[in-house]
Amino acid sequence: MVVEPTPLSANNPRIASLRRLSGRRKARLDAGRFVIEGPVPIGELLAAGAELDELYVDLDQWSSVDDRSPLREVVRDAEAAGIPVWGLPSSVFASVSDTNSPQGALASAVRSVSTIPELLAVDGPVLVLVDLSDPGNAGTLVRAAEAAGCVGVIFAGSSTDAFGPKAVRAAAGSIIRLPIAESGDITEVIAELRSSGRVLAATVVDGGAAPETIDLSGSVAILIGSEAHGLPVEVVDQCSLSVTIPMKSAVESINAAVAGAVVLFECARQRRLSQ
């Protein structure tokens, strides 16, 4: 049997803290916490071993679902893990939610970040996001990187926050299972990648080799640039390889997350063949 969530008033200080965590990167950095929304993503984070502080439930949605619903299931899992479960009026929950259609569950969790040397100490491919601004693309690429066997993802330059609400929803449990590192200094990142013995492969819109024609089976770093401008020229110049996905002439470009996934899974295909 599921224990009922403990109701909170609209002026409880926890609510203001949640709003800050959901809306401000600096608040997440200062608190060392982030927010994850939706019963399914929260359940995946719990299964991945995330350190969840508290779970918040929309009381109106809670009262309208049965015991087999994902909302009830995630509350049971949270209670089993000893995580406090609080109930919020629907209007208050909506004011904290980052989505247009809140799914009834929201949690705060520890923001776990690796150092670049720690991430690179493990042999294997690495994904590097340079100035990538769209959080949905970033989260999707984190998930694709885990699925393709990368050892970690580095958010470099002015890239979006890996632990922003949209990025976390897109990455789901991968944000916990896969090491994440951050650096605003792309020069430092490139130096660390080279010191680790990685071959740097820049993804470019044109002028590069098709991914299946070059050797990506080793310990490589795949660099993805911003959606609007791609990788800076000075970054491409420091890479050993340039990769371009062949496309029909009528299509100028594809989404950064799609392009990154294509290259990542070509790396995975080549590694399987080389084993």
N, C-alpha and C positions, 0 to 999 in steps of 0.2 A: 504493500500500500504506500502511496506517495504522501508525504507530509505536505500540508498546505504551505505555500510561501509566506513568509512573515511580511505583512504590509508595511510600507514606508510612506511617510507623508511627503508632499511635494517639496517642502522646505528642508528636507533632510540633507545634510552636507554631502552625503554620498552622491546625490544627484548632480550637484554642481561639479564635483570631481569627475564624474562620468562625462559630463558635457565638455569639460576641458580636454580630457583624454581623447574623446571622439573627434574634437574639432581642431586641436592644436598639436603640431609636431613637437614643439618645445615642451609642452606639458607632458607628452609621452616620454621624451628624453629625460626630463627632470625627475619624473616619477619612476622611470624604469618599468612602465606598464603600457599596455595597449588594450584596445577594445575589440572584441569579436562578436559579431551579431548573427543570429539564426541558429536554431536548434541543431541542424545537421552539421554546420561548420564547428560549432562549439563541441558537439559530440566527437567530431574527428580530432579536435585539439586535445580533448580529454584522453582519447585513445592513444594519441601520440605522446602523452606524458607531459603536457603543458601544465605549468604551475598556475592554476586559476585561483584568483583571490575570492571572487564572489560571483554569483549568478543572479541576474535580475529578470523577472518574468512580468509580462503584461497580464494583469489580473483578469481583464475582460476576455482575452484569448484563452487564458488558463481555464476559465469556467465554461468555455464553449467547446473544448476538445475532450476526447475520451482517453482512457488509459493507454491506448495503443499508439497515440499520436507521438511524433518526434519531440514535441514540447514536453509532454509528460515523461518521455523516455530520458531526455537529457537532464531533467530535474532529478529523476531517480539516480542517474549516474553521478550527478553532482553530490547528492546527499550521501551516496555510498562512499564517495571520496572525501567526505567531511567538509565540503564547500558550502558556505552559507548561501541560502536561497532567499531572495527578497522579492516582494511583490510590489508593482507600481501600478497606479491608475493608468488607463490607456492613454490619456492625454499627456501625462508626464512621460510615459515610455516613448511616445512619439516625439517628444521634444528632445529626447536624448538620442534617439535613433538616427543613423546616417542614411537610412533608406526611405524611399517614398512609400513603400508598403512593408512596414515593420513585421517581422516574423515571430514576435512574441518572446524572444529570449536574447539576452545580451550579457556578456561576461567580461570581466577585466582579468588580464593575465600578465605574467612577468615577461618583460621585453628582453629576450635572450639573444645577445649578439656576440659573435666570435671576433677575435682579432684576425687581421689578414695573415700573419705568420701561422696562427693556429689552423686556419682554414687550408692554407697551402701546404701544410705539413703532411697532408694525406695525398697520396699519389692519385691522379685521375683528372678528368676534365673539369674545368671551372667556367661558369658563366659570369661575364662582367657586363653590367649595365652602366652605360656612360650617358649621363644627362637625360635619362629616360624619365619623362614627366607624367605619363598616364599611369595611375595606380592599378587600374584593371589589367593593363598590359604587363606591368611589373609582377603582379601576383600570378598571372597566368604563366609567365616565364619561369617563376620560381617553381611552380608545380610541374611544368614541362621539364625543367632541369632535373628535378628529383626523378621523374619518370624515365628520363634518358640516362640516368646513372651518373650525373655530375656529383662532385664531392662538396660543392658549395656555390653560393652566388655572392658576388661583390657588387654592392651599390656604390657607384663612383661618381665623382663630380657633383652636379646639381640634381641627381636623380631623386625621384619621389621617395617618401618614407616607406621602407619595406613593411612597416607596422602600422601604416594608415589603414582606416577601416575598409576601404575598397580593395586595397592590395591584400589585406588579410583574408577577406572573403574569397577573393579569386585564388589565393594560394592554399587556403584551408590548412590542413594538417602539415603540409609541406613547410610552412613557415617555422614550424617547431622541429620537424625531423631533419631538415636540411640546414647545415650551418650557413648563417648570413653574416657578412662583414660589411662595413661601411667606411668610406673615406671620401672627403671632399677634394683630395689631391690626386688627380689621375696620374701625374708624374710619379708619385710614390707608388701607386698601384702597379704601374707598368714595371717599375724597378723591382718590386717584390715578385711579380710574376716571372720576370726573367731570372731572378735569383733562385726561384724554385725549379727552374728548368723547363717551364712551360713554353710551348710554341704559341705565339700570339696570332690569332686569326681574326682579321677585321671583316665584318659584314658590310658590304657596300652595295649601293643600288646598281651600279654598272662598273664594268672594267675588271671585275674579279673573276676567278675561276669558278666553275660550277662545283658545288660541294662534293659531288661524287667523283670528281676527277683529281682531287688532291688528298693527301694522306692526313686524315683526322683521327686516326686510330690510337694515337699516342696520348701523352699528357698535354692537352691543349687548353688554351684559354680562348673562348669564343666571346668577342666583344660586339655588343649591340649598342647602337647610338640612339639619339633622340628621334621621336616620330617625325618631327618637322625637318630636321637638318641632318640626320644621320650622325656618324662619328666625325669629330673634328679632324681636319686634314692632318694636323700634327700628331694625332693618335694613330691614324691609318699609316702614316710614314714610319712609325715605330713598330709596326706589326710585320711579321715574316710572311704572312699569307693574307690575301684578300679574297673574300668569298662573295659571289653574286649568284642569286637563285635565278636560273633561266626561266623566262616567262614569255607568253605570247605578246606580240608587239602592242596590242591594244591596251594592255594592262601596264601602267607605269610603275606601280609599286603595290606592295601588300602590307597589311598590318604588321607592326614590329613584333608582336607576340607570335603571329603566324610564321613570319620569316625566321625568327629565332628558333621556334620549334622545329622547323624543317631542317635547319643546320644541326641542331642538337641531336635529332633522331638519325641523321646521316652519320654523325659521330658514333652513336650507339650501334648502328648497323655495321660500321667498319670494325668496331671493337669486337663485336660478336664473331665476325668472319676471321679476325686475326687470332682468336683464341684457339 
